[in-house]
């Protein structure tokens, strides 16, 4: 009863059954493809020298980040940062930071400064593009480019934020709570972006009825909290059900053999990491 009958089709059901390969969740599609590539990519990156790594990173980021950030038109092959290719670039950057680090960003204040440069650069470029468009009517196709994940400013912001929290530890009660709910946070994304409720939950929470800047701001914060808590709870229930089914299916020999093979493969790649 949530989705109008006219919108339910074979394609709709296929999208629910095969969310990754049907592109239901762009984030998970890119993430899973990257995860499949990790055995090749991870082993290769660990064997590269620092100079090789730097050259590879320069080539990647000039091609897939810098060019689209400075050119006044859209590139046909630009995935806007929603594809596995950009995830691969970001993964390589994070791997370089883990292995070699960037001395300039080791101080938290500098990492915070880079983050601020990224977010204010994003805002400033977006404002300039809109002003230019309003005066000339040009560059309409690139108005949203500053917000895209593979633009230089969002990348710098993410790099600064990554370095800001790198090697940080959250302890005490806050850390304990964070550790408990962390495994379920992906459920927030999966729930509110589900094809059946993606365009409905805003109406359920009365977002469209709010007028005024302050009420909208306060209601937005409330909605974020509600969606977050519900997503955590739903994924908690999902995991409990799946854990129960897993224990039952372990009594079935083909299923038990499959899980053992998966563990063996996982152990094999972990051993390669240790070596």
FISE-516785 format. One record per residue (C-alpha): x, y, z. Coordinates in steps of 0.2 Angstrom, whole numbers, padded with zeros to 4 digits, always signed. Example, Ala and Ser with C-alpha at 12.3 -4.5 7.8 and 13.67 -1.06 7.14 Angstrom:
+0062-0022+0039
+0068-0005+0036
REM end
This chain:
+0000+0000+0000
+0015+0012+0001
+0020+0012-0018
+0006+0016-0031
+0001+0000-0040
+0005+0009-0057
+0023+0010-0052
+0025-0008-0047
+0032-0018-0062
+0044-0032-0066
+0059-0019-0066
+0053-0014-0049
+0054-0031-0041
+0071-0035-0050
+0078-0019-0043
+0073-0025-0025
+0080-0042-0028
+0096-0037-0036
+0099-0020-0028
+0118-0019-0032
+0118-0024-0050
+0102-0015-0054
+0109+0001-0047
+0097+0003-0033
+0110+0009-0021
+0124+0019-0030
+0134+0019-0014
+0133+0000-0011
+0136-0004-0030
+0152+0006-0030
+0157-0001-0013
+0154-0019-0018
+0163-0018-0034
+0178-0010-0025
+0177-0024-0012
+0178-0037-0026
+0194-0028-0033
+0203-0026-0016
+0212-0043-0017
+0221-0036-0033
+0222-0018-0028
+0227-0020-0010
+0241-0032-0014
+0247-0021-0028
+0247-0005-0017
+0257-0014-0003
+0271-0018-0015
+0273-0001-0023
+0287+0011-0018
+0283+0028-0012
+0288+0036-0028
+0278+0024-0038
+0263+0027-0027
+0265+0046-0029
+0266+0045-0048
+0250+0034-0049
+0241+0045-0037
+0245+0061-0047
+0239+0052-0063
+0223+0046-0055
+0218+0063-0048
+0223+0074-0062
+0212+0063-0074
+0197+0060-0063
+0197+0075-0051
+0207+0090-0057
+0202+0091-0075
+0183+0091-0071
+0186+0104-0057
+0194+0117-0069
+0186+0114-0086
+0170+0124-0089
+0160+0110-0097
+0155+0092-0092
+0166+0077-0097
+0156+0063-0105
+0165+0050-0094
+0163+0059-0078
+0154+0048-0065
+0152+0063-0053
+0160+0052-0039
+0146+0040-0039
+0156+0025-0047
+0168+0012-0042
+0182+0021-0051
+0182+0036-0040
+0180+0025-0025
+0196+0017-0031
+0205+0034-0032
+0199+0038-0014
+0205+0021-0008
+0222+0023-0015
+0224+0040-0007
+0219+0033+0010
+0231+0018+0008
+0245+0031+0004
+0241+0040+0020
+0241+0024+0030
+0258+0019+0023
+0268+0035+0021
+0257+0049+0029
+0258+0067+0024
+0269+0077+0037
+0259+0093+0034
+0243+0085+0039
+0249+0076+0055
+0244+0091+0065
+0226+0091+0068
+0224+0110+0066
+0231+0109+0049
+0219+0094+0045
+0205+0105+0051
+0211+0120+0041
+0211+0109+0025
+0193+0103+0029
+0187+0121+0031
+0196+0126+0014
+0186+0112+0006
+0169+0116+0012
+0171+0135+0010
+0179+0132-0007
+0163+0121-0012
+0151+0135-0006
+0161+0149-0014
+0163+0141-0031
+0144+0136-0031
+0139+0154-0027
+0150+0161-0041
+0144+0149-0053
+0126+0153-0049
+0129+0172-0050
+0137+0170-0067
+0123+0159-0073
+0110+0172-0067
+0119+0186-0076
+0124+0177-0092
+0113+0161-0093
+0129+0151-0097
+0136+0136-0088
+0120+0129-0082
+0126+0111-0085
+0140+0113-0072
+0130+0122-0058
+0131+0107-0047
+0149+0102-0050
+0156+0109-0034
+0145+0098-0024
+0150+0082-0033
+0162+0070-0024
+0176+0069-0037
+0177+0088-0037
+0193+0095-0029
+0185+0104-0015
+0174+0090-0008
+0189+0079-0010
+0200+0091+0000
+0187+0092+0013
+0186+0073+0015
+0205+0072+0015
+0206+0084+0029
+0192+0076+0039
+0200+0059+0037
+0217+0065+0043
+0208+0074+0057
+0201+0058+0064
+0216+0047+0059
+0223+0037+0074
+0210+0045+0085
+0201+0035+0099
+0185+0038+0107
+0184+0030+0124
+0172+0030+0139
+0153+0029+0137
+0153+0038+0121
+0165+0026+0113
+0156+0011+0120
+0139+0017+0112
+0148+0021+0096
+0155+0004+0095
+0138-0004+0099
+0128+0005+0085
+0142+0006+0072
+0138-0011+0064
+0120-0005+0061
+0123+0012+0054
+0123+0006+0036
+0105+0001+0039
+0100+0020+0040
+0106+0022+0022
+0097+0006+0016
+0081+0010+0024
+0078+0029+0019
+0085+0025+0002
+0074+0010-0001
+0065+0011-0017
+0048+0009-0009
+0050+0023+0004
+0064+0034-0005
+0051+0047-0010
+0038+0044+0004
+0047+0047+0021
+0048+0065+0018
+0029+0066+0017
+0027+0055+0032
+0038+0066+0043
+0029+0082+0037
+0044+0090+0029
+0034+0098+0015
+0022+0107+0027
+0036+0117+0036
+0038+0136+0033
+0051+0148+0038
+0070+0146+0040
+0071+0142+0059
+0057+0130+0059
+0064+0121+0044
+0081+0120+0052
+0074+0113+0068
+0063+0101+0059
+0077+0095+0048
+0088+0091+0064
+0073+0081+0071
+0070+0072+0055
+0088+0067+0054
+0087+0060+0072
+0071+0050+0068
+0078+0043+0052
+0094+0038+0060
+0086+0030+0075
+0073+0020+0065
+0087+0014+0053
+0097+0008+0068
+0082-0001+0075
+0077-0009+0059
+0095-0015+0055
+0096-0022+0072
+0080-0032+0069
+0087-0038+0052
+0103-0044+0060
+0094-0053+0073
+0083-0062+0060
+0098-0066+0049
+0109-0073+0064
+0094-0084+0069
+0093-0091+0051
+0112-0093+0050
+0111-0104+0065
+0097-0114+0058
+0105-0116+0040
+0122-0122+0048
+0113-0138+0051
+0111-0140+0032
+0127-0147+0024
+0128-0137+0008
+0126-0121+0017
+0139-0126+0031
+0151-0131+0017
+0149-0114+0008
+0152-0104+0024
+0168-0115+0028
+0175-0111+0010
+0171-0092+0013
+0181-0093+0029
+0195-0102+0020
+0196-0088+0007
+0195-0074+0019
+0210-0082+0029
+0220-0084+0013
+0219-0065+0010
+0222-0061+0028
+0238-0071+0027
+0244-0062+0012
+0241-0046+0021
+0251-0052+0036
+0266-0057+0024
REM end
